[in-house]
Amino acid sequence: MVAQEGDGRNKKITVILTAEASARLTKVADKADRSRVEEAALRLHDHLRRVPEINGDYYEITTL
């Protein structure tokens, strides 16, 4: 059965990172003694809570 939106189950996604973003994710995850997946999930949840939407040009966001 394919999970439907709002059914309460966790979902997996694939994220493409720049080499620099990947290195930074590894560094902060190691420092916090978390896996890269845990660190990415925590940071994504935090960001979505703090920034409900992004409008306009987002080039600066994707160039760490």
SEKEMAR-148429 format. One line per field, with one value per residue (C-alpha): residue in one letter; x, y, z. Coordinates in steps of 0.25 Angstrom, whole numbers. Example, Ala and Ser with C-alpha at 12.3 -4.5 7.8 and 13.67 -1.06 7.14 Angstrom:
SEKEMAR-148429
residuo = (A | S)
east = (49 | 55)
north = (-18 | -4)
up = (31 | 29)
end
This chain:
SEKEMAR-148429
residuo = (M | V | A | Q | E | G | D | G | R | N | K | K | I | T | V | I | L | T | A | E | A | S | A | R | L | T | K | V | A | D | K | A | D | R | S | R | V | E | E | A | A | L | R | L | H | D | H | L | R | R | V | P | E | I | N | G | D | Y | Y | E | I | T | T | L)
east = (0 | 5 | 5 | -5 | -2 | -6 | -7 | 4 | 15 | 29 | 33 | 47 | 52 | 65 | 72 | 83 | 93 | 105 | 119 | 121 | 107 | 109 | 123 | 116 | 105 | 115 | 123 | 111 | 105 | 118 | 120 | 105 | 108 | 96 | 95 | 94 | 80 | 76 | 83 | 77 | 63 | 65 | 69 | 58 | 48 | 53 | 54 | 40 | 35 | 43 | 41 | 27 | 30 | 41 | 37 | 45 | 60 | 65 | 79 | 86 | 80 | 85 | 100 | 106)
north = (0 | 14 | 24 | 35 | 50 | 52 | 37 | 40 | 31 | 36 | 39 | 37 | 47 | 49 | 62 | 67 | 75 | 83 | 77 | 88 | 86 | 71 | 73 | 83 | 73 | 62 | 72 | 76 | 62 | 57 | 68 | 65 | 50 | 48 | 41 | 50 | 45 | 50 | 63 | 66 | 62 | 71 | 83 | 81 | 80 | 93 | 101 | 97 | 102 | 115 | 118 | 115 | 118 | 124 | 134 | 140 | 137 | 125 | 124 | 130 | 119 | 108 | 113 | 110)
up = (0 | -4 | 8 | 6 | 10 | 24 | 28 | 39 | 34 | 32 | 17 | 11 | 0 | -8 | -7 | -16 | -9 | -13 | -10 | 1 | 7 | 8 | 15 | 24 | 27 | 30 | 39 | 48 | 49 | 54 | 64 | 69 | 69 | 59 | 46 | 33 | 31 | 45 | 44 | 31 | 36 | 48 | 40 | 30 | 40 | 48 | 35 | 30 | 44 | 44 | 29 | 24 | 9 | 1 | -10 | -22 | -25 | -17 | -23 | -11 | -3 | -11 | -12 | 2)
end
